[in-house]
């Protein structure tokens, strides 16, 4: 059974900011390697504790034969991480598809140097719990696994408590990213972990971009078992990353001190959620969620444009104005000055 290094395991359990890495394209919708590397350098210098590559924010279309970008994108990020990140930096690769495809991806990610496979079950929409568990066990034989509850609005499927209760018994499961954007479904995951007897072995990460700060501040009690969400793996954190690192540190310090939650943290929670509504295009059922993050990075000079591999995918009507609004409303949430001071260095080959 593959295992994590002690350094990476310790870092994962401590809780880190793990941005979901976007895909940098040029005007011809071809991979812009220089800007792809620059993004990785930005996240590392901003204080992120890991990167997730080949995930939803990287665009699932990278796997299509017409693009064939899965391996090149993973290798580009690994090259930057190996040169610039510390030895406890958490390298997460997105794994998707049926068992045959997912096993190929897991093997490739492991061989390139990734620590963990973030397993999307979107391709197995009609599979029952037993089939899903068998799929995950096969992948855990290749690479340590992070479970992934992806919201159905962007391609995920409903995963009930019965699934999570069995999933957490897989020895190779080391973490779970919860991103159903739904309180009830998030609790299904937490209950499964609490009932498993493995709560001390599984690191819980928020992917609920609509509830980031509250997830990070909360303690969850199920009988005698107490759980906490230690960090986040988020598309929202692919921009304004340096402030996100501070936000996580603040939440961790509050919990460590056993202090009451300051009112200011709840205000911050609402501000971050409001920003996410603009970035992720909630008004249009998340249609512009990837392009919205691209738009923020474009304004900062990290990306050249908002292009996606799918030419039908882009900013929704009114989304740019919504991003203007949250920029004006919450200037303390951006890291434009930090990016401006460093972007030319990150872009230099």
JOJO-V158330 format. One record per residue. RES is the residue in three letters. PHI is phi in degrees with one decimal (999 if undefined). OMEGA is omega as a letter, one per 20 degrees, with the letter a starting at -180 (999 if undefined). D_LAST is the distance of its C-alpha to the last C-alpha in Angstrom with 2 decimals. Layout:
# JOJO-V158330
{{RES & PHI & OMEGA & D_LAST} {RES & PHI & OMEGA & D_LAST}}
This chain:
# JOJO-V158330
{{UNK & 999 & r & 38.24} {UNK & -61.0 & a & 34.51} {UNK & -131.7 & r & 33.93} {UNK & -83.9 & r & 31.24} {UNK & -65.4 & r & 30.37} {UNK & -59.2 & a & 32.34} {UNK & -66.1 & a & 29.34} {UNK & -68.0 & r & 28.05} {UNK & -60.2 & r & 31.65} {UNK & -63.2 & r & 32.30} {UNK & -64.4 & r & 29.26} {UNK & -61.2 & a & 30.27} {UNK & -71.0 & r & 33.83} {UNK & -68.0 & a & 32.96} {UNK & 98.7 & a & 31.27} {UNK & -134.5 & r & 27.68} {UNK & -83.5 & r & 25.64} {UNK & -121.7 & r & 23.98} {UNK & -67.4 & r & 22.20} {UNK & -85.1 & a & 22.54} {UNK & -73.5 & r & 19.06} {UNK & -73.4 & r & 18.94} {UNK & -109.5 & r & 17.63} {UNK & -88.9 & r & 15.15} {UNK & -120.2 & r & 16.65} {UNK & -94.8 & a & 16.61} {UNK & -64.1 & r & 19.95} {UNK & -90.6 & a & 20.97} {UNK & 60.4 & r & 20.65} {UNK & -106.2 & a & 18.08} {UNK & -59.0 & r & 15.30} {UNK & -99.8 & a & 12.18} {UNK & -63.2 & a & 9.68} {UNK & -63.3 & a & 6.77} {UNK & -75.4 & r & 9.61} {UNK & -62.9 & r & 11.10} {UNK & -65.8 & a & 8.57} {UNK & -60.2 & r & 8.82} {UNK & -60.6 & r & 12.52} {UNK & -59.8 & r & 12.75} {UNK & -64.5 & r & 11.26} {UNK & -57.7 & a & 13.73} {UNK & -62.6 & a & 16.57} {UNK & -64.4 & a & 16.20} {UNK & -69.9 & r & 16.13} {UNK & -75.3 & r & 18.94} {UNK & 103.5 & r & 21.09} {UNK & -59.8 & r & 21.35} {UNK & -102.3 & r & 23.06} {UNK & -177.8 & r & 21.81} {UNK & -138.0 & r & 20.24} {UNK & -112.8 & a & 22.19} {UNK & -122.4 & a & 20.47} {UNK & 79.9 & a & 22.44} {UNK & -103.7 & a & 25.00} {UNK & -54.9 & a & 26.72} {UNK & -66.7 & r & 24.00} {UNK & -79.4 & r & 21.56} {UNK & 81.2 & a & 24.37} {UNK & -60.9 & a & 26.88} {UNK & -65.1 & r & 26.54} {UNK & -59.5 & a & 23.45} {UNK & -84.5 & a & 26.20} {UNK & -68.0 & a & 28.03} {UNK & -55.3 & r & 28.17} {UNK & -65.0 & a & 27.15} {UNK & -106.7 & r & 23.73} {UNK & 48.2 & a & 23.41} {UNK & -107.7 & a & 20.33} {UNK & -57.5 & a & 21.67} {UNK & -66.1 & r & 20.40} {UNK & -58.6 & a & 16.91} {UNK & -69.4 & r & 16.38} {UNK & -62.6 & a & 17.93} {UNK & -68.8 & r & 15.85} {UNK & -60.3 & a & 12.45} {UNK & -65.9 & r & 13.90} {UNK & -61.6 & r & 15.56} {UNK & -61.4 & r & 12.57} {UNK & -67.0 & a & 11.10} {UNK & -63.2 & a & 14.73} {UNK & -66.2 & a & 15.59} {UNK & -87.1 & a & 13.00} {UNK & -119.4 & a & 13.53} {UNK & -99.3 & r & 16.94} {UNK & -76.5 & a & 20.40} {UNK & -69.9 & r & 22.78} {UNK & -96.5 & r & 24.85} {UNK & -66.9 & a & 22.15} {UNK & -93.7 & a & 23.77} {UNK & -104.4 & a & 22.04} {UNK & -113.7 & r & 24.03} {UNK & -113.2 & r & 24.01} {UNK & -71.4 & a & 26.12} {UNK & -124.0 & a & 28.98} {UNK & -146.3 & r & 31.27} {UNK & 95.7 & r & 33.82} {UNK & -68.8 & a & 37.07} {UNK & -60.6 & r & 37.56} {UNK & -63.4 & r & 36.54} {UNK & -65.3 & a & 33.23} {UNK & -62.5 & r & 32.57} {UNK & -66.3 & r & 33.34} {UNK & -60.9 & a & 30.87} {UNK & -64.9 & r & 28.13} {UNK & -62.7 & r & 29.21} {UNK & -65.0 & r & 29.24} {UNK & -61.7 & a & 25.80} {UNK & -59.7 & r & 24.37} {UNK & -60.4 & a & 26.27} {UNK & -68.6 & r & 25.18} {UNK & -72.0 & r & 21.45} {UNK & 127.8 & r & 22.05} {UNK & -81.2 & a & 23.09} {UNK & -87.5 & a & 26.00} {UNK & -137.2 & r & 27.89} {UNK & -105.3 & r & 28.70} {UNK & -88.3 & a & 29.45} {UNK & -95.9 & r & 32.28} {UNK & -89.0 & r & 33.09} {UNK & -106.3 & a & 36.66} {UNK & -61.4 & a & 36.48} {UNK & -76.3 & a & 37.16} {UNK & -110.3 & a & 40.38} {UNK & -63.8 & a & 42.12} {UNK & -104.0 & a & 45.61} {UNK & -74.6 & r & 45.44} {UNK & -85.3 & a & 47.83} {UNK & -57.1 & a & 47.06} {UNK & -61.4 & r & 47.98} {UNK & -67.1 & r & 45.60} {UNK & -65.2 & a & 42.74} {UNK & -65.6 & r & 43.44} {UNK & -62.2 & r & 43.60} {UNK & -60.0 & a & 40.21} {UNK & -67.0 & r & 38.66} {UNK & -63.2 & r & 40.44} {UNK & -62.1 & a & 38.98} {UNK & -73.6 & r & 35.43} {UNK & -66.0 & r & 36.26} {UNK & -74.2 & a & 37.26} {UNK & -105.8 & a & 33.65} {UNK & -151.0 & r & 31.51} {UNK & -55.7 & a & 32.51} {UNK & -110.8 & r & 33.12} {UNK & -110.0 & r & 32.55} {UNK & -67.2 & a & 35.07} {UNK & -145.9 & r & 34.15} {UNK & -99.3 & a & 36.66} {UNK & -88.8 & a & 34.99} {UNK & -62.5 & a & 37.04} {UNK & -59.2 & a & 38.99} {UNK & -61.8 & r & 37.92} {UNK & -120.6 & r & 34.47} {UNK & 112.8 & r & 35.69} {UNK & -78.4 & r & 36.97} {UNK & -136.2 & r & 40.55} {UNK & -69.8 & r & 43.21} {UNK & -126.7 & a & 43.28} {UNK & -75.1 & r & 46.54} {UNK & -53.2 & a & 47.57} {UNK & -59.3 & r & 49.10} {UNK & -69.3 & a & 45.72} {UNK & -63.7 & r & 43.99} {UNK & -62.0 & r & 46.98} {UNK & -79.9 & a & 46.54} {UNK & -58.1 & a & 42.74} {UNK & -71.0 & r & 42.52} {UNK & -83.2 & r & 44.83} {UNK & -70.1 & a & 42.22} {UNK & -58.8 & a & 41.32} {UNK & -81.6 & r & 37.64} {UNK & -79.6 & a & 37.11} {UNK & -113.7 & a & 35.21} {UNK & -162.7 & r & 34.43} {UNK & -138.7 & r & 35.13} {UNK & -100.3 & a & 33.18} {UNK & -100.3 & a & 35.84} {UNK & -136.8 & r & 34.94} {UNK & -81.1 & a & 38.21} {UNK & 54.0 & a & 38.32} {UNK & -155.5 & a & 41.96} {UNK & -64.1 & a & 43.89} {UNK & -62.3 & a & 46.43} {UNK & -71.7 & r & 43.94} {UNK & -62.7 & r & 41.85} {UNK & -66.4 & r & 45.11} {UNK & -58.2 & r & 45.81} {UNK & -64.0 & a & 42.73} {UNK & -61.4 & r & 43.68} {UNK & -62.8 & r & 47.27} {UNK & -61.7 & r & 46.23} {UNK & -66.3 & a & 44.24} {UNK & -61.5 & a & 47.12} {UNK & -80.8 & a & 49.66} {UNK & -81.7 & a & 47.76} {UNK & 78.7 & a & 48.24} {UNK & -114.6 & a & 44.51} {UNK & -58.2 & a & 43.40} {UNK & -79.5 & a & 42.18} {UNK & -106.2 & a & 40.00} {UNK & -119.0 & r & 38.21} {UNK & -89.2 & a & 35.62} {UNK & -99.7 & a & 36.02} {UNK & -124.5 & r & 33.13} {UNK & -78.4 & r & 33.61} {UNK & -125.5 & a & 32.10} {UNK & -80.7 & a & 34.71} {UNK & -62.0 & r & 32.64} {UNK & -88.0 & a & 35.97} {UNK & -149.1 & a & 37.16} {UNK & -58.8 & a & 34.28} {UNK & -65.9 & a & 35.80} {UNK & -65.8 & r & 39.30} {UNK & -56.7 & a & 38.15} {UNK & -74.1 & r & 36.46} {UNK & -89.1 & a & 39.58} {UNK & -83.4 & r & 42.17} {UNK & -114.5 & a & 44.19} {UNK & -116.8 & a & 45.86} {UNK & -116.2 & r & 49.20} {UNK & -128.9 & a & 51.00} {UNK & 64.7 & a & 54.18} {UNK & -88.8 & a & 53.27} {UNK & -97.0 & r & 49.60} {UNK & -115.1 & a & 47.05} {UNK & -122.6 & r & 43.50} {UNK & -141.3 & r & 40.51} {UNK & -91.3 & a & 37.18} {UNK & -88.3 & a & 34.76} {UNK & -159.9 & a & 31.41} {UNK & -145.1 & r & 29.76} {UNK & -123.0 & a & 27.51} {UNK & -139.1 & r & 27.14} {UNK & -65.1 & r & 25.60} {UNK & -59.8 & a & 26.67} {UNK & -82.3 & r & 24.40} {UNK & -77.5 & r & 21.27} {UNK & -141.7 & a & 21.51} {UNK & 54.6 & a & 23.10} {UNK & -75.9 & a & 22.09} {UNK & -60.4 & r & 22.59} {UNK & -62.9 & r & 26.21} {UNK & -62.1 & r & 26.77} {UNK & -61.8 & r & 26.15} {UNK & -63.9 & a & 28.79} {UNK & -62.3 & r & 31.11} {UNK & -62.9 & a & 31.11} {UNK & -60.3 & r & 31.77} {UNK & -62.6 & a & 34.64} {UNK & -64.0 & r & 36.19} {UNK & -64.8 & r & 36.04} {UNK & -66.3 & r & 37.64} {UNK & -63.1 & r & 40.41} {UNK & -67.2 & a & 41.27} {UNK & -63.6 & a & 41.17} {UNK & -80.6 & a & 43.58} {UNK & 65.7 & a & 45.90} {UNK & -85.1 & r & 46.00} {UNK & -64.2 & a & 47.08} {UNK & -74.3 & r & 44.32} {UNK & -63.1 & r & 43.96} {UNK & -57.2 & a & 44.65} {UNK & -61.2 & r & 41.35} {UNK & -70.5 & r & 39.52} {UNK & -72.2 & r & 41.50} {UNK & -64.6 & r & 40.66} {UNK & -58.5 & a & 36.96} {UNK & -57.6 & r & 37.46} {UNK & -67.4 & r & 38.86} {UNK & -65.2 & r & 36.11} {UNK & -66.2 & r & 33.38} {UNK & -65.1 & r & 35.44} {UNK & -63.6 & r & 35.98} {UNK & -62.3 & r & 32.27} {UNK & -63.2 & r & 31.78} {UNK & -59.0 & r & 34.54} {UNK & -74.6 & a & 32.59} {UNK & -63.6 & a & 29.20} {UNK & -91.2 & r & 30.87} {UNK & 60.0 & a & 33.35} {UNK & -60.8 & a & 36.44} {UNK & -61.2 & a & 38.67} {UNK & -120.3 & r & 37.81} {UNK & 55.6 & r & 37.96} {UNK & 71.2 & a & 34.18} {UNK & -59.9 & a & 33.51} {UNK & -105.9 & a & 30.51} {UNK & -65.8 & r & 29.18} {UNK & -76.5 & r & 25.75} {UNK & -62.2 & r & 25.39} {UNK & -64.1 & r & 26.61} {UNK & -65.7 & r & 23.80} {UNK & -59.6 & a & 21.35} {UNK & -63.0 & r & 23.21} {UNK & -64.7 & r & 22.71} {UNK & -67.7 & r & 18.94} {UNK & -66.1 & r & 19.03} {UNK & -61.2 & a & 21.09} {UNK & -83.1 & r & 18.66} {UNK & 91.0 & r & 15.77} {UNK & -81.9 & r & 13.87} {UNK & -112.7 & r & 15.23} {UNK & -83.5 & a & 16.19} {UNK & -158.9 & a & 19.61} {UNK & -105.4 & a & 22.00} {UNK & -60.3 & r & 22.25} {UNK & -118.3 & r & 23.49} {UNK & -61.4 & r & 24.11} {UNK & -81.7 & a & 27.78} {UNK & -64.3 & r & 28.43} {UNK & -82.6 & a & 31.45} {UNK & -100.2 & a & 29.47} {UNK & -171.0 & r & 28.43} {UNK & -65.1 & r & 29.65} {UNK & -83.2 & r & 33.42} {UNK & -55.3 & r & 35.81} {UNK & 85.8 & a & 35.92} {UNK & -70.2 & r & 32.89} {UNK & -58.3 & r & 30.83} {UNK & -65.9 & r & 33.85} {UNK & -66.3 & r & 34.09} {UNK & -66.4 & r & 30.51} {UNK & -56.0 & a & 31.50} {UNK & -62.5 & a & 34.53} {UNK & -73.1 & r & 32.95} {UNK & -59.5 & a & 30.32} {UNK & -72.6 & a & 33.32} {UNK & -75.7 & a & 35.49} {UNK & -131.1 & a & 33.18} {UNK & -62.1 & a & 30.77} {UNK & -73.3 & a & 30.76} {UNK & -91.6 & a & 29.08} {UNK & -95.2 & r & 25.74} {UNK & -123.4 & a & 22.77} {UNK & -57.6 & a & 21.66} {UNK & -65.8 & r & 21.79} {UNK & -60.3 & r & 19.58} {UNK & -64.8 & a & 16.92} {UNK & -59.7 & a & 17.38} {UNK & -74.1 & a & 16.88} {UNK & -123.4 & a & 13.52} {UNK & -60.5 & a & 11.91} {UNK & -65.6 & r & 9.91} {UNK & -66.9 & r & 8.50} {UNK & -65.9 & a & 7.89} {UNK & -82.4 & a & 6.27} {UNK & -75.0 & r & 3.79} {UNK & -76.8 & 999 & 0.00}}
